[in-house]
Amino acid sequence: MLHYSKMPLDRGANFRKDPAWVNSQKSDNSAWLIVNNDQTLFTKDKPEVVYLSYQQVMHLDLTQAIFLGQNENKNGVFALDVSDLPAAELTPLIGDAQFFDIRQYGPQVALEDASTAALARGLCYWHSTHRFCGRCGSKNHLIEAGHSRLCENQSCKHPTFPRTDPAVIMVVTKMFDDGIERCLLGRQATWRKGMYSSLAGFVDPGETLEQAVEREVKEEAGIEVNEVSYVASQPWPFPSSIMLGFFAKAVSSDTHVDKDELEDAKWFSKAELTEFGNWHEEGDHLKLPRTDSISRFLIEHWRTNP
């Protein structure tokens, strides 16, 4: 299963609009994920997500708590952004635990915890960047247990909901005249030296997913494609995307890289990919993308299948 995709919680969509029900979930058995400047709390030097108890957080402002769902024991699980909490209050709260970007540990984190922590991070980010109404500019406030915000201007009262930006990501393949099938990978200048990944881009308004695949490959690498087929999707709330994975067949083979988008794009055979290192390795040698990403999943799916 793709990382960040195994959600263990019942999100309680039919109940979380009821403030009384939500407050009843803030019980002694509830679990709390705290987020600090988009980072998740981990056990010191271990890839273990830390859940605080209600007793540990009850002195904080819980009106800003985000209900994530109920766990298998029907206990509430909440997220709370503590980015504005003074260090004097934050330090005793977390003890010797440490905040990290969840992607630092990546696949080392248990699938269920990674999915829950990613959801918490994504929702906290959305709230921090949507404190004002996008229609009239007035302040808005959290409602529906953190799954919506409502404008405080009585003549507006515009509701805002968490957004997810669809992005296509694709492995483009072609059988060359020498009888060897190759895939097209690209790299951005800001990435680790030697790392190549699947091409990707956001879906434009008024565009189908298949059209987005065709357009992005053409724009970034100058390659025309057809036979676009869907493979899988992955939540990627870093900060707010859903990655939609595809395979596509190339019609052309000569690359013309848009330097505003990519530093380079090249064709690689399955044998060549076998010699690649992993994304976190130092050095200038060629590397595959991070193992918790759908990009790596798509590449490995193609590389290991006939």
VOLUM-978571 format. One record per residue: residue in three letters; x negated, z negated, y negated of N, C-alpha, C, CB in turn; residue number from 1. Coordinates in pm, whole numbers. Glycine has a CB too. Layout:
 resn n_east   n_up n_north ca_east  ca_up ca_north c_east   c_up c_north cb_east  cb_up cb_north resi
  ala      X      Z       Y       X      Z        Y      X      Z       Y       X      Z        Y  NUM
...
//
This chain:
 resn n_east   n_up n_north ca_east  ca_up ca_north c_east   c_up c_north cb_east  cb_up cb_north resi
  met    -84      0     120       0      0        0    -88      0    -125      95   -123       -1    1
  leu    -43     75    -225    -117     80     -350   -118    -57    -419     -56    186     -444    2
  his   -229    -90    -480    -242   -217     -548   -143   -224    -665    -386   -238     -597    3
  tyr   -101   -347    -695      -4   -377     -801    136   -326    -768     -50   -318     -933    4
  ser    158   -287    -642     286   -226     -604    367   -311    -506     262    -91     -545    5
  lys    317   -428    -468     388   -510     -370    449   -631    -441     291   -557     -256    6
  met    562   -607    -506     628   -713     -582    704   -807    -488     724   -653     -686    7
  pro    665   -934    -481     730  -1026     -387    851  -1098    -445     630  -1129     -341    8
  leu    881  -1076    -574     984  -1155     -641   1117  -1082    -646     940  -1190     -781    9
  asp   1225  -1161    -639    1359  -1112     -671   1375  -1128    -821    1471  -1190     -591   10
  arg   1383  -1017    -893    1381  -1022    -1040   1507  -1082   -1101    1361   -884    -1094   11
  gly   1609  -1102   -1023    1730  -1167    -1073   1794  -1096   -1190    1698  -1306    -1113   12
  ala   1799   -963   -1186    1851   -886    -1298   1997   -917   -1328    1837   -738    -1269   13
  asn   2073   -960   -1226    2215   -990    -1247   2238  -1130   -1304    2290   -975    -1118   14
  phe   2132  -1212   -1310    2149  -1350    -1353   2071  -1386   -1479    2109  -1441    -1243   15
  arg   1965  -1313   -1507    1874  -1356    -1613   1932  -1342   -1753    1747  -1279    -1604   16
  lys   2047  -1278   -1768    2112  -1273    -1898   2184  -1403   -1932    2210  -1157    -1903   17
  asp   2198  -1490   -1834    2266  -1619    -1852   2162  -1726   -1886    2346  -1658    -1724   18
  pro   2156  -1773   -2012    2055  -1872    -2052   2060  -2000   -1969    2072  -1908    -2198   19
  ala   2179  -2042   -1931    2192  -2164    -1852   2127  -2146   -1715    2340  -2203    -1837   20
  trp   2151  -2030   -1655    2090  -2003    -1524   1938  -1998   -1536    2143  -1872    -1465   21
  val   1888  -1930   -1639    1743  -1921    -1659   1683  -2059   -1677    1710  -1832    -1781   22
  asn   1747  -2144   -1757    1695  -2279    -1779   1695  -2360   -1650    1778  -2352    -1886   23
  ser   1792  -2333   -1563    1796  -2405    -1435   1678  -2369   -1346    1927  -2375    -1361   24
  gln   1618  -2251   -1372    1502  -2207    -1294   1373  -2277   -1339    1485  -2056    -1306   25
  lys   1376  -2336   -1458    1259  -2409    -1510   1259  -2550   -1452    1260  -2414    -1666   26
  ser   1243  -2556   -1323    1253  -2682    -1250   1116  -2730   -1206    1344  -2667    -1129   27
  asp   1114  -2845   -1141     988  -2900    -1092    923  -2810    -988    1010  -3039    -1032   28
  asn   1002  -2722    -928     947  -2633     -824    907  -2496    -879    1049  -2615     -714   29
  ser    925  -2474   -1009     891  -2343    -1066    740  -2324   -1076     955  -2328    -1205   30
  ala    699  -2199   -1080     556  -2163    -1091    535  -2085   -1219     508  -2081     -967   31
  trp    419  -2108   -1283     395  -2052    -1416    261  -1979   -1421     399  -2162    -1521   32
  leu    269  -1852   -1462     149  -1772    -1485    125  -1769   -1636     164  -1627    -1426   33
  ile      9  -1811   -1680     -21  -1805    -1823   -116  -1690   -1850     -81  -1939    -1873   34
  val    -91  -1625   -1962    -168  -1507    -2002   -232  -1536   -2137     -78  -1379    -2009   35
  asn   -361  -1508   -2148    -436  -1534    -2271   -506  -1406   -2315    -538  -1649    -2252   36
  asn   -456  -1346   -2424    -516  -1221    -2474   -529  -1118   -2362    -653  -1248    -2536   37
  asp   -419  -1098   -2291    -407   -999    -2183   -488  -1033   -2059    -451   -864    -2234   38
  gln   -537  -1155   -2050    -614  -1195    -1932   -537  -1296   -1849    -750  -1252    -1974   39
  thr   -562  -1293   -1719    -493  -1377    -1622   -581  -1495   -1582    -454  -1295    -1497   40
  leu   -519  -1608   -1553    -594  -1727    -1514   -629  -1722   -1366    -513  -1855    -1545   41
  phe   -759  -1736   -1337    -809  -1735    -1200   -883  -1863   -1168    -901  -1614    -1178   42
  thr   -883  -1900   -1039    -968  -2008     -992  -1113  -1974   -1024    -949  -2033     -840   43
  lys  -1189  -2071   -1066   -1327  -2046    -1106  -1406  -1978    -994   -1395  -2177    -1145   44
  asp  -1464  -1863   -1027   -1551  -1786     -937  -1481  -1738    -810   -1670  -1870     -899   45
  lys  -1346  -1728    -814   -1272  -1678     -699  -1163  -1582    -745   -1211  -1795     -619   46
  pro  -1132  -1482    -663   -1025  -1387     -699   -886  -1441    -665   -1046  -1253     -627   47
  glu   -859  -1566    -704    -732  -1631     -674   -655  -1658    -802    -755  -1761     -595   48
  val   -538  -1601    -815    -454  -1622     -933   -406  -1767    -934    -333  -1525     -935   49
  val   -413  -1831   -1051    -371  -1971    -1065   -227  -1976   -1116    -466  -2048    -1161   50
  tyr   -142  -2048   -1043      -6  -2076    -1086      0  -2222   -1130      98  -2048     -972   51
  leu     41  -2245   -1254      57  -2382    -1302    195  -2433   -1267      34  -2389    -1454   52
  ser    208  -2565   -1265     337  -2627    -1236    418  -2647   -1364     316  -2762    -1164   53
  tyr    544  -2675   -1347     630  -2703    -1462    580  -2826   -1538     776  -2725    -1416   54
  gln    532  -2925   -1464     481  -3046    -1528    361  -3016   -1618     443  -3148    -1423   55
  gln    283  -2918   -1583     165  -2884    -1661    199  -2810   -1791      72  -2800    -1579   56
  val    312  -2740   -1794     344  -2657    -1910    464  -2707   -1990     370  -2516    -1866   57
  met    532  -2811   -1943     659  -2851    -2002    645  -2896   -2149     719  -2963    -1921   58
  his    522  -2933   -2192     502  -2975    -2331    485  -2855   -2425     379  -3064    -2340   59
  leu    475  -2734   -2370     458  -2615    -2452    594  -2560   -2496     379  -2507    -2374   60
  asp    591  -2458   -2583     714  -2395    -2629    763  -2299   -2521     690  -2320    -2763   61
  leu    856  -2345   -2440     903  -2265    -2327   1017  -2172   -2366     948  -2356    -2216   62
  thr   1055  -2171   -2494    1156  -2075    -2538   1104  -1932   -2530    1202  -2106    -2682   63
  gln    970  -1918   -2526     908  -1786    -2517    869  -1749   -2374     785  -1781    -2606   64
  ala    915  -1830   -2279     883  -1803    -2139    955  -1678   -2090     920  -1924    -2051   65
  ile    888  -1603   -2005     943  -1479    -1948    971  -1504   -1801     844  -1357    -1968   66
  phe   1097  -1486   -1762    1134  -1502    -1622   1090  -1378   -1544    1287  -1527    -1607   67
  leu   1005  -1397   -1446     956  -1285    -1365   1043  -1263   -1242     812  -1308    -1324   68
  gly   1096  -1372   -1187    1180  -1360    -1067   1175  -1487    -984    1136  -1241     -983   69
  gln   1241  -1483    -871    1239  -1593     -776   1149  -1556    -659    1381  -1627     -727   70
  asn   1071  -1654    -613     987  -1630     -496   1068  -1646    -368     866  -1725     -495   71
  glu   1001  -1638    -255    1072  -1642     -127   1144  -1773    -103     975  -1617      -13   72
  asn   1103  -1878    -176    1169  -2008     -164   1279  -2028    -267    1067  -2118     -176   73
  lys   1315  -1920    -338    1419  -1922     -441   1381  -2006    -562    1548  -1973     -382   74
  asn   1251  -2024    -583    1203  -2096     -700   1163  -1998    -809    1083  -2186     -663   75
  gly   1189  -2036    -934    1160  -1949    -1045   1012  -1932   -1070    1226  -2000    -1167   76
  val    971  -1810   -1106     833  -1780    -1144    838  -1724   -1286     765  -1677    -1044   77
  phe    757  -1783   -1374     760  -1748    -1515    622  -1708   -1565     814  -1865    -1598   78
  ala    622  -1631   -1674     498  -1599    -1746    508  -1659   -1885     474  -1445    -1754   79
  leu    393  -1703   -1937     389  -1761    -2071    260  -1717   -2139     399  -1917    -2064   80
  asp    274  -1656   -2256     158  -1611    -2333    105  -1729   -2415     195  -1491    -2426   81
  val    -20  -1766   -2390     -82  -1880    -2460   -192  -1833   -2555    -139  -1981    -2360   82
  ser   -187  -1706   -2594    -293  -1650    -2678   -307  -1723   -2811    -267  -1503    -2704   83
  asp   -197  -1777   -2863    -201  -1846    -2992   -221  -1996   -2979     -73  -1820    -3067   84
  leu   -240  -2042   -2858    -258  -2186    -2836   -399  -2228   -2879    -233  -2223    -2688   85
  pro   -411  -2332   -2961    -545  -2378    -3003   -631  -2416   -2883    -533  -2497    -3099   86
  ala   -761  -2400   -2898    -854  -2430    -2788   -841  -2576   -2744    -998  -2401    -2831   87
  ala   -813  -2663   -2837    -801  -2806    -2804   -686  -2833   -2709    -783  -2888    -2931   88
  glu   -583  -2748   -2712    -471  -2763    -2620   -489  -2677   -2495    -341  -2726    -2689   89
  leu   -557  -2566   -2510    -573  -2474    -2397   -672  -2528   -2294    -619  -2337    -2447   90
  thr   -782  -2586   -2340    -887  -2632    -2249   -838  -2734   -2147   -1000  -2692    -2328   91
  pro   -769  -2841   -2189    -719  -2936    -2089   -612  -2877   -1999    -666  -3059    -2157   92
  leu   -542  -2774   -2045    -437  -2711    -1966   -493  -2636   -1847    -355  -2618    -2052   93
  ile   -604  -2566   -1869    -658  -2479    -1763   -766  -2545   -1679    -712  -2353    -1823   94
  gly   -821  -2658   -1725    -927  -2725    -1648  -1048  -2636   -1631    -875  -2767    -1513   95
  asp  -1095  -2622   -1507   -1214  -2539    -1483  -1178  -2397   -1439   -1303  -2604    -1377   96
  ala  -1048  -2362   -1446   -1008  -2224    -1418  -1055  -2135   -1531    -853  -2213    -1399   97
  gln  -1053  -2004   -1509   -1107  -1910    -1607  -1015  -1789   -1623   -1249  -1865    -1565   98
  phe  -1012  -1735   -1744    -933  -1615    -1771  -1018  -1490   -1749    -878  -1617    -1916   99
  phe   -959  -1394   -1677   -1025  -1265    -1654   -921  -1154   -1660   -1099  -1264    -1517  100
  asp   -966  -1035   -1694    -883   -916    -1674   -866   -901   -1523    -949   -786    -1739  101
  ile   -742   -890   -1479    -715   -885    -1335   -789   -772   -1266    -566   -871    -1310  102
  arg   -819   -664   -1341    -888   -550    -1281  -1034   -581   -1251    -880   -430    -1372  103
  gln  -1086   -693   -1306   -1224   -731    -1276  -1239   -764   -1127   -1267   -851    -1362  104
  tyr  -1133   -824   -1071   -1134   -856     -928  -1069   -746    -844   -1062   -988     -904  105
  gly   -974   -673    -907    -912   -560     -840   -858   -589    -702   -1010   -451     -831  106
  pro   -901   -513    -600    -844   -525     -466   -878   -655    -395    -891   -412     -383  107
  gln   -963   -738    -453    -992   -867     -392   -875   -963    -406   -1117   -928     -454  108
  val   -787   -936    -503    -672  -1022     -526   -562   -988    -427    -620  -1008     -672  109
  ala   -497  -1091    -371    -386  -1067     -278   -282   -975    -342    -321  -1202     -235  110
  leu   -228   -883    -263    -138   -780     -316    -20   -840    -392     -88   -693     -204  111
  glu     43   -944    -336     160  -1003     -401    121  -1067    -534     225  -1107     -310  112
  asp     10  -1140    -536     -34  -1206     -658    -77  -1104    -763    -148  -1302     -629  113
  ala   -144   -998    -719    -186   -895     -813    -66   -828    -878    -273   -791     -742  114
  ser     38   -802    -800     158   -738     -853    229   -829    -952     253   -700     -740  115
  thr    240   -958    -919     307  -1054    -1007    228  -1073   -1136     325  -1188     -935  116
  ala     96  -1086   -1123      12  -1106    -1241     12   -984   -1331    -131  -1140    -1199  117
  ala     16   -866   -1272      20   -743    -1351    151   -733   -1428       3   -619    -1261  118
  leu    261   -772   -1364     391   -774    -1433    387   -871   -1550     504   -813    -1335  119
  ala    331   -990   -1527     322  -1090    -1634    240  -1037   -1750     260  -1220    -1581  120
  arg    129   -974   -1720      41   -920    -1824    113   -812   -1904     -88   -864    -1763  121
  gly    181   -722   -1833     248   -613    -1900    359   -660   -1993     304   -519    -1799  122
  leu    439   -757   -1948     548   -807    -2030    496   -887   -2150     642   -894    -1947  123
  cys    392   -966   -2128     334  -1042    -2240    278   -947   -2346     223  -1138    -2190  124
  tyr    215   -841   -2301     163   -742    -2396    276   -679   -2476      83   -633    -2322  125
  trp    384   -644   -2407     496   -581    -2476    554   -673   -2583     605   -542    -2376  126
  his    572   -798   -2550     626   -892    -2649    532   -908   -2768     651  -1029    -2583  127
  ser    403   -914   -2743     308   -935    -2852    301   -815   -2947     169   -962    -2796  128
  thr    340   -698   -2900     332   -577    -2983    468   -528   -3032     265   -467    -2904  129
  his    573   -607   -3007     708   -569    -3050    778   -688   -3116     792   -517    -2930  130
  arg    710   -750   -3208     768   -868    -3275    860   -831   -3389     657   -956    -3327  131
  phe    862   -703   -3424     949   -657    -3532   1034   -540   -3485     865   -615    -3655  132
  cys   1151   -531   -3543    1246   -427    -3506   1190   -289   -3543    1382   -450    -3575  133
  gly   1194   -197   -3450    1146    -63    -3477   1242     21   -3560    1119      7    -3349  134
  arg   1363    -31   -3581    1462     43    -3659   1463      1   -3805    1600     25    -3598  135
  cys   1463   -132   -3833    1473   -178    -3972   1353   -260   -4018    1598   -259    -3989  136
  gly   1265   -299   -3925    1145   -373    -3962   1162   -523   -3968    1098   -327    -4091  137
  ser   1282   -573   -3943    1305   -717    -3944   1245   -782   -3819    1457   -748    -3953  138
  lys   1230   -914   -3824    1183   -985    -3705   1287   -973   -3595    1153  -1134    -3738  139
  asn   1239   -974   -3473    1331   -984    -3360   1288  -1100   -3272    1335   -851    -3280  140
  his   1369  -1135   -3175    1337  -1249    -3091   1368  -1218   -2945    1415  -1373    -3137  141
  leu   1308  -1295   -2860    1319  -1277    -2716   1459  -1316   -2668    1213  -1361    -2643  142
  ile   1518  -1231   -2584    1644  -1262    -2518   1635  -1216   -2373    1765  -1192    -2591  143
  glu   1740  -1244   -2297    1749  -1203    -2157   1625  -1244   -2078    1769  -1052    -2147  144
  ala   1583  -1368   -2102    1472  -1427    -2027   1343  -1346   -2041    1508  -1439    -1880  145
  gly   1329  -1278   -2156    1207  -1204    -2181   1212  -1058   -2146    1097  -1265    -2109  146
  his   1330  -1007   -2109    1341   -867    -2071   1408   -782   -2179    1418   -855    -1941  147
  ser   1418   -839   -2296    1469   -766    -2411   1435   -845   -2536    1623   -741    -2400  148
  arg   1440   -779   -2652    1428   -844    -2781   1542   -796   -2870    1288   -815    -2846  149
  leu   1589   -885   -2959    1705   -853    -3043   1669   -872   -3190    1825   -941    -3005  150
  cys   1702   -771   -3270    1675   -777    -3413   1758   -889   -3476    1707   -641    -3481  151
  glu   1693   -968   -3566    1759  -1080    -3630   1837  -1039   -3754    1659  -1185    -3666  152
  asn   1825   -915   -3797    1901   -864    -3910   2045   -841   -3865    1838   -731    -3965  153
  gln   2137   -917   -3922    2276   -913    -3877   2343   -778   -3896    2356  -1018    -3949  154
  ser   2291   -697   -3989    2347   -564    -4008   2282   -460   -3917    2332   -521    -4154  155
  cys   2186   -503   -3838    2115   -412    -3747   2139   -454   -3601    1963   -411    -3778  156
  lys   2086   -570   -3564    2101   -624    -3428   2060   -524   -3321    2245   -667    -3405  157
  his   1955   -449   -3350    1910   -347    -3256   1836   -411   -3139    1819   -244    -3328  158
  pro   1876   -384   -3015    1802   -437    -2900   1684   -347   -2864    1895   -451    -2778  159
  thr   1576   -407   -2820    1458   -333    -2776   1424   -377   -2635    1337   -356    -2873  160
  phe   1389   -282   -2552    1360   -311    -2412   1216   -273   -2378    1458   -237    -2320  161
  pro   1156   -342   -2280    1019   -309    -2241   1009   -163   -2201     972   -398    -2126  162
  arg    905    -97   -2250     888     44    -2219    778     64   -2115     855    123    -2347  163
  thr    796    169   -2040     695    212    -1944    666    358   -1970     742    189    -1795  164
  asp    541    391   -1993     502    528    -2026    466    604   -1899     384    529    -2126  165
  pro    539    710   -1864     506    787    -1744    381    873   -1765     625    877    -1704  166
  ala    292    865   -1669     170    946    -1674    151   1012   -1537      46    860    -1712  167
  val    118   1140   -1539      88   1210    -1413    -61   1202   -1385     135   1358    -1419  168
  ile    -94   1193   -1258    -234   1192    -1215   -242   1279   -1091    -287   1045    -1187  169
  met   -341   1367   -1084    -336   1470     -980   -474   1505    -924    -271   1594    -1036  170
  val   -473   1530    -795    -588   1590     -729   -558   1738    -711    -620   1520     -591  171
  val   -637   1821    -776    -621   1967     -771   -719   2021    -668    -644   2032     -911  172
  thr   -671   2103    -575    -757   2155     -470   -754   2308    -467    -714   2098     -333  173
  lys   -860   2365    -408    -868   2511     -394   -960   2546    -278    -918   2578     -525  174
  met   -919   2643    -198   -1005   2696      -94  -1092   2806    -154    -922   2750       27  175
  phe  -1222   2788    -150   -1314   2884     -211  -1353   2995    -112   -1441   2813     -262  176
  asp  -1416   3098    -164   -1451   3214      -82  -1547   3181      30   -1512   3321     -169  177
  asp  -1621   3069      17   -1715   3031      125  -1645   2955     237   -1829   2947       69  178
  gly  -1510   2944     230   -1436   2876      335  -1431   2726     321   -1494   2911      466  179
  ile  -1481   2673     210   -1483   2528      188  -1378   2491      83   -1624   2480      143  180
  glu  -1294   2397     117   -1194   2348       22  -1259   2242     -68   -1069   2289       96  181
  arg  -1229   2251    -196   -1286   2156     -292  -1174   2100    -380   -1395   2224     -379  182
  cys  -1202   1983    -438   -1107   1925     -532  -1172   1915    -669   -1058   1785     -484  183
  leu  -1087   1917    -771   -1134   1914     -909  -1125   1771    -962   -1051   2010     -998  184
  leu  -1240   1717   -1007   -1246   1585    -1067  -1311   1595   -1205   -1325   1487     -977  185
  gly  -1274   1505   -1293   -1331   1504    -1427  -1383   1368   -1465   -1228   1549    -1529  186
  arg  -1454   1363   -1577   -1502   1235    -1626  -1495   1232   -1779   -1646   1208    -1578  187
  gln  -1471   1111   -1830   -1474   1087    -1973  -1608   1026   -2010   -1357    996    -2018  188
  ala  -1651   1051   -2131   -1784   1006    -2174  -1796    854   -2176   -1815   1061    -2311  189
  thr  -1683    783   -2192   -1687    637    -2201  -1696    569   -2066   -1565    588    -2274  190
  trp  -1679    644   -1957   -1682    583    -1824  -1825    551   -1781   -1617    677    -1722  191
  arg  -1835    473   -1674   -1966    446    -1616  -2036    576   -1581   -1954    356    -1490  192
  lys  -2168    577   -1596   -2245    697    -1568  -2219    744   -1425   -2395    672    -1591  193
  gly  -2190    873   -1413   -2175    933    -1281  -2036    924   -1222   -2269    871    -1188  194
  met  -1942    852   -1286   -1810    836    -1227  -1720    954   -1258   -1745    707    -1275  195
  tyr  -1658   1008   -1153   -1560   1115    -1166  -1427   1068   -1108   -1609   1245    -1093  196
  ser  -1318   1118   -1165   -1186   1072    -1124  -1087   1188   -1127   -1137    958    -1215  197
  ser   -967   1164   -1076    -859   1262    -1083   -822   1287   -1229    -736   1214    -1003  198
  leu   -777   1407   -1259    -727   1436    -1392   -593   1366   -1412    -714   1589    -1414  199
  ala   -563   1329   -1537    -441   1255    -1564   -400   1275   -1709    -459   1106    -1533  200
  gly   -273   1246   -1737    -226   1254    -1875    -81   1210   -1884    -242   1395    -1929  201
  phe    -39   1176   -2005      98   1130    -2027    196   1246   -2028     107   1051    -2158  202
  val    318   1217   -1985     425   1316    -1984    479   1333   -2125     538   1275    -1885  203
  asp    493   1456   -2169     549   1484    -2301    701   1477   -2299     503   1623    -2350  204
  pro    765   1452   -2414     911   1459    -2422    961   1598   -2383     960   1424    -2564  205
  gly   1073   1602   -2313    1133   1730    -2275   1056   1804   -2168    1145   1817    -2393  206
  glu    977   1732   -2088     890   1796    -1990    916   1735   -1853     740   1779    -2028  207
  thr    921   1820   -1749     930   1768    -1613    792   1717   -1570     983   1878    -1516  208
  leu    791   1640   -1463     663   1589    -1412    573   1702   -1366     687   1490    -1296  209
  glu    635   1801   -1300     557   1916    -1252    497   1994   -1368     645   2008    -1166  210
  gln    575   2011   -1473     524   2081    -1592    410   2002   -1656     636   2104    -1694  211
  ala    420   1870   -1653     314   1787    -1710    184   1804   -1632     355   1639    -1711  212
  val    194   1812   -1500      75   1836    -1417     11   1969   -1454     111   1834    -1266  213
  glu     92   2072   -1460      39   2205    -1492    -26   2208   -1630     150   2309    -1483  214
  arg     42   2148   -1726      -9   2149    -1865   -139   2070   -1878      96   2093    -1961  215
  glu   -143   1951   -1820    -261   1866    -1835   -385   1929   -1772    -235   1729    -1774  216
  val   -370   1986   -1655    -485   2049    -1589   -534   2168   -1670    -449   2094    -1446  217
  lys   -440   2245   -1724    -477   2360    -1806   -546   2315   -1934    -352   2444    -1838  218
  glu   -491   2211   -2001    -547   2164    -2127   -686   2103   -2108    -454   2061    -2190  219
  glu   -702   2021   -2004    -826   1946    -1988   -938   2028   -1925    -800   1824    -1906  220
  ala   -902   2112   -1828   -1007   2181    -1752   -994   2332   -1752   -1007   2134    -1611  221
  gly   -888   2387   -1812    -872   2532    -1817   -834   2594   -1684    -997   2595    -1865  222
  ile   -781   2512   -1593    -746   2560    -1460   -594   2574   -1449    -799   2464    -1351  223
  glu   -549   2687   -1397    -407   2707    -1372   -373   2659   -1231    -367   2856    -1390  224
  val   -258   2592   -1217    -220   2537    -1086    -76   2575   -1054    -237   2384    -1084  225
  asn    -43   2565    -925      94   2578     -878    109   2488    -755     130   2727     -844  226
  glu    220   2500    -684     248   2418     -564    225   2270    -593     158   2464     -446  227
  val    284   2223    -699     272   2081     -736    361   1997    -645     310   2059     -886  228
  ser    305   1898    -579     382   1815     -486    356   1667    -512     348   1849     -340  229
  tyr    463   1590    -513     455   1446     -539    400   1372    -418     592   1389     -577  230
  val    318   1269    -443     259   1190     -335    302   1044    -340     106   1199     -341  231
  ala    278    976    -452     308    833     -462    300    791    -608     209    749     -374  232
  ser    345    668    -636     337    615     -772    278    475    -769     477    613     -839  233
  gln    228    433    -886     167    301     -897    196    241   -1035      14    309     -872  234
  pro    253    120   -1040     262     52    -1169    122     29   -1225     339    -82    -1156  235
  trp    104     55   -1351     -27     36    -1415     -2    -26   -1553    -107    172    -1426  236
  pro     39   -153   -1556      73   -218    -1684    -51   -263   -1761     164   -337    -1659  237
  phe   -141   -170   -1783    -268   -198    -1854   -285   -103   -1973    -388   -184    -1757  238
  pro   -191    -95   -2068     -89   -199    -2084     51   -166   -2036     -80   -234    -2224  239
  ser     90    -35   -2023     234    -13    -2004    266    122   -1939     305    -21    -2136  240
  ser    198    155   -1831     217    287    -1771    270    278   -1628      87    364    -1772  241
  ile    329    387   -1584     356    409    -1442    285    539   -1407     513    418    -1411  242
  met    195    532   -1308     116    648    -1269    188    721   -1156     -27    606    -1225  243
  leu    215    849   -1177     286    932    -1081    189   1032   -1020     407   1005    -1147  244
  gly    158   1013    -892      51   1087     -828     97   1217    -762     -14   1002     -726  245
  phe     17   1322    -780      51   1455     -728    -72   1522    -667     109   1543     -840  246
  phe    -44   1618    -580    -140   1719     -539    -97   1852    -603    -150   1730     -382  247
  ala   -192   1938    -630    -161   2071     -683   -266   2169    -634    -154   2070     -839  248
  lys   -226   2295    -620    -317   2401     -579   -365   2478    -701    -248   2497     -477  249
  ala   -494   2502    -709    -549   2578     -821   -536   2727    -797    -696   2541     -843  250
  val   -498   2799    -902    -492   2944     -897   -624   3004    -943    -377   2995     -983  251
  ser   -687   2938   -1040    -817   2983    -1090   -923   2880   -1053    -813   3004    -1245  252
  ser  -1051   2913   -1077   -1160   2822    -1037  -1263   2797   -1147   -1230   2879     -917  253
  asp  -1269   2882   -1247   -1367   2864    -1355  -1315   2761   -1456   -1396   2999    -1426  254
  thr  -1388   2652   -1471   -1345   2546    -1561  -1384   2575   -1706   -1404   2412    -1517  255
  his  -1296   2533   -1796   -1322   2540    -1940  -1278   2405   -1997   -1244   2663    -2009  256
  val  -1373   2315   -2008   -1342   2175    -2038  -1315   2155   -2187   -1457   2084    -1994  257
  asp  -1204   2086   -2215   -1172   2044    -2351  -1252   1918   -2380   -1018   2020    -2371  258
  lys  -1355   1928   -2463   -1446   1817    -2488  -1379   1700   -2560   -1563   1865    -2567  259
  asp  -1262   1725   -2619   -1188   1614    -2679  -1120   1530   -2572   -1084   1667    -2778  260
  glu  -1104   1588   -2451   -1037   1519    -2343  -1136   1468   -2238    -934   1610    -2278  261
  leu  -1228   1555   -2200   -1321   1524    -2092  -1464   1557   -2133   -1284   1600    -1964  262
  glu  -1557   1487   -2071   -1698   1522    -2088  -1736   1633   -1991   -1788   1399    -2066  263
  asp  -1673   1630   -1872   -1710   1727    -1768  -1598   1735   -1664   -1845   1688    -1701  264
  ala  -1591   1845   -1593   -1502   1863    -1479  -1573   1950   -1377   -1365   1926    -1521  265
  lys  -1569   1907   -1251   -1641   1981    -1147  -1560   1984   -1019   -1779   1917    -1121  266
  trp  -1594   2083    -935   -1535   2094     -801  -1626   2024    -701   -1514   2243     -762  267
  phe  -1565   1946    -610   -1641   1874     -508  -1576   1894    -371   -1650   1723     -542  268
  ser  -1661   1912    -270   -1612   1923     -133  -1594   1784     -74   -1710   2006      -46  269
  lys  -1527   1778      41   -1509   1650      109  -1643   1590     150   -1418   1666      231  270
  ala  -1733   1676     193   -1865   1629      234  -1940   1568     115   -1947   1743      295  271
  glu  -1928   1632       0   -1995   1579     -119  -1936   1444    -161   -1983   1678     -235  272
  leu  -1804   1430    -152   -1741   1303     -190  -1784   1188    -100   -1590   1317     -187  273
  thr  -1815   1220      25   -1860   1117      119  -1989   1052      72   -1880   1177      258  274
  glu  -2068   1125      -6   -2196   1074      -54  -2183    997    -186   -2295   1187      -72  275
  phe  -2064    995    -244   -2044    924     -371  -2054    772    -351   -1907    961     -433  276
  gly  -2098    703    -457   -2096    558     -456  -1963    507    -512   -2213    501     -538  277
  asn  -1954    375    -531   -1834    313     -587  -1850    292    -737   -1804    181     -517  278
  trp  -1737    283    -806   -1733    285     -953  -1815    173   -1016   -1590    275    -1000  279
  his  -1825     55    -949   -1890    -60    -1011  -2042    -58    -996   -1835   -187     -952  280
  glu  -2096     35    -921   -2240     38     -897  -2316     85   -1021   -2272    130     -779  281
  glu  -2433     29   -1040   -2519     72    -1150  -2593    200   -1112   -2620    -40    -1187  282
  gly  -2652    265   -1210   -2729    386    -1184  -2656    511   -1225   -2765    394    -1039  283
  asp  -2726    624   -1221   -2672    751    -1266  -2608    833   -1154   -2780    830    -1332  284
  his  -2612    782   -1030   -2560    861     -919  -2409    878    -930   -2597    796     -785  285
  leu  -2355    979    -859   -2213   1008     -865  -2132    895    -802   -2183   1141     -793  286
  lys  -2016    866    -864   -1934    753     -820  -1787    792    -819   -1956    630     -910  287
  leu  -1713    732    -725   -1568    747     -720  -1502    640    -808   -1518    737     -574  288
  pro  -1377    659    -846   -1309    560     -930  -1280    431    -857   -1179    617     -983  289
  arg  -1232    332    -930   -1208    199     -876  -1111    203    -759   -1154    106     -986  290
  thr  -1131    115    -662   -1056    119     -537   -913     69    -550   -1127     39     -433  291
  asp   -879      3    -662    -741    -43     -680   -656     58    -755    -739   -175     -752  292
  ser   -708    177    -780    -638    277     -859   -574    384    -771    -733    341     -959  293
  ile   -467    445    -822    -404    555     -750   -495    677    -749    -268    589     -813  294
  ser   -583    688    -847    -679    798     -847   -763    795    -720    -770    790     -971  295
  arg   -816    678    -687    -896    665     -565   -810    690    -441    -961    524     -557  296
  phe   -686    641    -444    -595    663     -332   -574    811    -306    -462    595     -358  297
  leu   -551    887    -412    -527   1031     -397   -651   1103    -344    -485   1092     -530  298
  ile   -766   1065    -399    -892   1128     -355   -917   1099    -208   -1011   1078     -439  299
  glu   -901    972    -168    -926    935      -29   -823    999      65    -924    782      -13  300
  his   -700   1010      17    -596   1075       98   -635   1219     129    -459   1071       26  301
  trp   -685   1290      28    -727   1428       49   -856   1434     132    -747   1498      -85  302
  arg   -950   1347     100   -1082   1352      165  -1076   1323     313   -1177   1255       98  303
  thr   -985   1234     355    -982   1188      493   -879   1259     580    -957   1042      497  304
  asn   -805   1353     520    -705   1425      598   -744   1572     610    -565   1411      533  305
  pro   -717   1631     726    -754   1773      747   -670   1866     661    -739   1812      895  306
//
